[in-house]
């Protein structure tokens, strides 16, 4: 890391880390609920289709 002030190291506090873990857990639960109505084969098909779309996107699109 450059020592000339172009970069800064930051870190989460313990409370921040706990908040991030909780937010990710909440989101994972929501996603599970969204896809609950789909059968396993439908989830696999959807995953395959979305993967194809992502792989085919232009490289200049973030």
C-alpha positions in Angstrom: 0.0 0.0 0.0 1.4 3.4 -0.9 2.6 5.5 2.0 1.8 8.8 0.4 -1.8 9.2 1.5 -3.4 7.7 -1.6 -4.9 4.8 0.4 -6.5 4.4 3.8 -7.1 1.2 5.7 -10.5 0.9 7.3 -12.1 -1.8 9.4 -15.5 -2.5 10.8 -16.0 -2.5 14.5 -17.3 -5.6 16.2 -20.8 -4.0 16.2 -20.4 -3.3 12.5 -19.3 -6.9 11.7 -22.4 -8.2 13.7 -24.7 -5.8 11.7 -23.2 -7.0 8.4 -23.7 -10.7 9.4 -27.3 -10.0 10.5 -28.0 -8.2 7.2 -26.6 -11.0 5.1 -28.6 -13.6 7.1 -31.8 -11.6 6.7 -31.2 -11.3 2.9 -30.5 -15.1 2.6 -33.8 -15.8 4.4 -35.7 -13.4 2.1 -34.1 -15.0 -1.0 -35.1 -18.5 0.3 -38.7 -17.3 0.6 -38.7 -15.8 -2.9 -37.7 -19.1 -4.4 -39.7 -21.3 -2.2 -42.6 -21.7 -4.6 -40.2 -23.2 -7.3 -39.5 -26.9 -7.5 -35.9 -27.9 -7.3 -35.7 -28.5 -11.1 -37.2 -25.1 -11.7 -34.6 -23.4 -9.4 -31.9 -25.3 -11.4 -33.3 -24.1 -14.7 -33.6 -20.5 -13.5 -30.0 -20.6 -12.2 -28.8 -22.0 -15.5 -30.7 -19.3 -17.5 -29.4 -16.5 -15.3 -25.9 -17.8 -15.6 -26.1 -17.8 -19.4 -27.3 -14.2 -19.3 -24.5 -13.1 -17.1 -21.8 -14.9 -19.1 -23.1 -13.4 -22.3 -23.3 -9.8 -21.1 -20.9 -7.3 -22.8 -17.6 -6.9 -21.0 -17.9 -3.1 -21.0 -21.0 -3.3 -18.8 -20.3 -3.5 -15.0 
